[in-house]
Amino acid sequence: MGTRFLPATKTVPKELLPVVDTPGIELAAGEAADSGASRLLIVTTAGKDGVVSHFIKDLALESHLAAKGKHTLLEKVRKSSSLIDVEAVIQNRPLGLGHAVGCAEQSLGDDEDAIAVLLPDDLVQPSGILQTMSQVRAEHGGTVLCAVDVPKSQVSSYGVFHVEEVPGVSQPDVMKVLGMVEKPQLADAPSTLAAAGRYILDRQIFDALRRIEPGAGGELQLTDAIALLIKQGHPVHVVVHRGTRHDLGNPGGYLRAAVDTALNGDEYGPALRKWLIKRLELGDNA
């Protein structure tokens, strides 16, 4: 429900809040398309029609921009509708990430033996981690997860992986997952590798989701289903992402993501950098 962004999200879905000028959901869709995905299922709730509508052509707006000669804006507007085929899957109640993933099963074809899950709250840059994860799945099979190496002071805020090295693996930063601990204290944390919001899940995940019991709050936890797969001998590996990860799910992370994205672009970066330097020099006297 985007409660951390109220009152903005009273009428605007959190997924459509812009990172500079592009909604977070479009950034996730672009990442999926760049990885080779041909279609995107957006698991959402009733009443968020605007999230899917963002990917539908707006011919009136496009004609207006073309007539005004605003070709750069026209290209930006057209991008979302040409990225990837999009459809909505309705999750009637917020029963956890595992339940949300399970809602997608009904829309899969018989030949689709794995799914990529992207949590749009997690902005993972630069793009490309999904391609690496796909390569790991092609080599080792099973399920592949994404991790980021977090400071020890932050491990209690994440799901943390218990891993071991894979002898002779061809990709760097690839490890075998032995288990996972949800939000451990530092003394109990098996590593500092924390789950980021990118998964390539073998289709066996749906059977595992049907077999686990709801946890706290009556929610189905995806990590519990993955733990069950590991227990059954299903291969699970993790790829460590060495770029940046921003949490768009809270205002502080969202602001950092917007600034970071703008600084890395040519359109706003140079002017913003100069302003930030001047602003920081002024400190509390601004």
N, C-alpha and C positions, 0 to 999 in steps of 0.2 A: 504493500500500500504506500510505500515511499514515505513513511511517517517521519523519518529524519529530515526530510526536505519540506515539510509543511511550513507555511501555507502554500508554497509553490505547487506542490503535487496534489492539492485539493482538486484541481481541474486538469493539470498537465501530467500525464504519466511520467514517472521517473525515467523510463527508458528513452524518452524523447528530449530530456534535458541536454542541451548542446555542450559538447567539449569543443570550445571555441565556436565553430559554426556547424558542427556535424553531430547529430544525436548519437548517444552511446550505442543504441541498437544498430545504427547504420555502420558504426565502426566494427561491431561484432560481425555483422553480415558481410562486410568487406573482407574481414579476416577469413571467414569461412569460404568465401568465393576464391580468395587468393590461394587457399589450401587445396582447391580442386573440388570442393563441394558443389553440387548442382542444385540443391534445394535446401531451404531453411524452414524448419518448423519452430514457430515462436510459441512457447508454452506460456499462456497468459490467463488472465481472469476476465470474466464478462465485464463489459463496460470500458475496455481499453481498445476500442476499435481503431483509435488513432495510431496505435503502434503499427498495425499492419497497413493501415491506409497510407502511412509514410512511404511505403514501397510501391504505391500505385501511381501511374502517370497522372499528372495534373495538366491536361492539354491546354486549358485556359491560361494557366500561369505560364506555361512554356511559350504559348503564342504571344503573350504580353511581353515577356522578356526578349523574344526574338524580334518583335516589332520595335522595341526600344533599343535594339542593338546591344543588349547586355549579355554578351555571349559567354563570358566567364561565369556569371551567375546561372545562366541557362545550363551550362555543362554540369555545374554542381547539383542543380535541381534534378537533372535527368539521371544522375549517377545511381541513385537509390533504386530506381525502377529497372535498371539494366544489370544490377549486380548479380542477382540470384533469384530463383523462384521462391516465393514466400507464401506460407499459409499458417493459419493460427490453429493451435490446439488448446482447448479451454480446460483449465484446471479449476474445478468448481469450488474447492476449498484449499486453503494454504496448509497442506499436510507434509511439507518438507521437500527438500531437493530430490530425494529418492522417489517420492510420489510424483513430482513434476516430470522427472525423466521417464517414469513408467507410463505417463499419459501419452508419450510419443509413440509407443509401440503400435497402437492401432493404425497409425498412418504410415508404417513402414511397408515396403514391398518385400516379397519373399526372397529377393536376391540381395537385400541390404543386410549384410552380416555384421555390421558395426555402425556406431553412430559417434559423431563428434559432439561434445557438449561444451558450449561456450557460455559462461556466466557474464552477461554484459556489465555487471557491476565491477568486474575485474578487467581493467584495461592493461593488456600485456603488449609491450612494445620493445623492440621493433617486431613487426609481424614476421611470421615464419616458423614459430614453434610448432604449429600443427603439422607442417610438412615434415619436420624432424620426427615428431611423434608417429606419423604415418610410416616413416621409414623403419622406425623401431618395431612397430607392429608387423610390418612385412617381414622383418628378420626374425622376430621372436614370437610372433603371434600374440593372442590374448588381448589384454587391456593395457593401455599406456596413459599415464597421468603426467601432469606438469607440476613442477615444484619451483619454489624460489627459496634462496638461502636467506633467512631472516636473522636479525640480531638476537642474541640470547634473551635480551630483555623483552622480546615480543613473542616468544614461542607459546606462551599461555593463551595467546589470542587466536591460534590457528590449529588446524589438524596437522599433526607432525608425522613424517614418515620414518619407519624403521626400515633401513635399507642395507644392502650389501653390494659390493662391487661385482661386476659381471666380467669374468676373465675373457680377454680377446674380443671385447665388443668393439665394433668398428666406429661407433659414434662416441664423441666425448660427452661427459656429463650424463651418462645413462647408467642406471642402477636397478637392481632387482628389489622389489618391494616385499618385505617380510611381514609387515603389519603397519598399523596406523594408530596413533593415540590422539584423541580429540582434546584440544586445549589443555595440554599437560602443564604441570609446574615444571620449572627448569630442571629440577633434580630428577624428574621422571621422564624427561623428553629424550627419546632415542636418537635424535639428531636435531639440527636446526633447519632441516628441509621441510618447508611448509607447503601445503596444497594451494596452488593457484587455480583459478577457475577455468581450466582447460582439461578436457578428458577425451580420450578415444576409448569407447567402451564396446567390448565384444557383446554380441547380441545375447549371450548367456546372462547378462546383467538383469534382464527382465525376469528370468526365472528366479534369480537370487532375490530380487526385490519382492517377489511373491512369497518367498520363504522366510523373510526376516520379520521380526515383531516391531511394532512402533516403539519409538523411544520417548524421550522427554517431550511433553506437549502433544503426545499422540502423533508425532511426525515420523515418517520413514526416512532414515538417514542413508544417503548414498554410500557413505563410508562403511556402514554395517554390511551392505550388500557386497561391496568390494572385499571386505574382510572375509565374508563367506566364500567368495570365489577363491581367495588365496588359500583358505583352509582346505578347499577341495582340490588344490593343486593347479588351479588355473594360473597361467603365467601373467604376472602384473609387473610392469616396469615403470620407472619414473624418468623423465627428462628434466634436468635442471635448467631453468631459464636464467640466463645471465644478463638480461636487459632490465628494463624497468617494469614495475607493476604498480598501478594506482587503483585504489578502491573508490569507485564512483558511487558507492552506496552510502557515503556520508559526506557532508559538506566540506570537511577538511581535505579528504582525499580527492574530492571532485575539483576543488580549487587548485590543488597541486597538479592534477592531471591537465587542467586547462592551461595553466602557466607553462608546464613542461611541453605540451603539444604546441602551443603558440611559439615558444622560444625555438623549437626545432623547425619551424616553418619560415619560408621567405616572406610571406605576406605580412605577418605581424611581428615576427621575431626580432628584427633589428631595432625597431622603435621601442618595443616592449623591454628589451634588454637595457637600452639606455635609460628608460624611465625607472626600471627596477633598481639599477645601480644608484641613480640619483636619489630615489626614495629611501633606499637603505642607508645612504650616507646621512640623510637628514635624521633618521632614527625617530625618536619620540617627539622631535621638534617639528615634524611635518604638520 
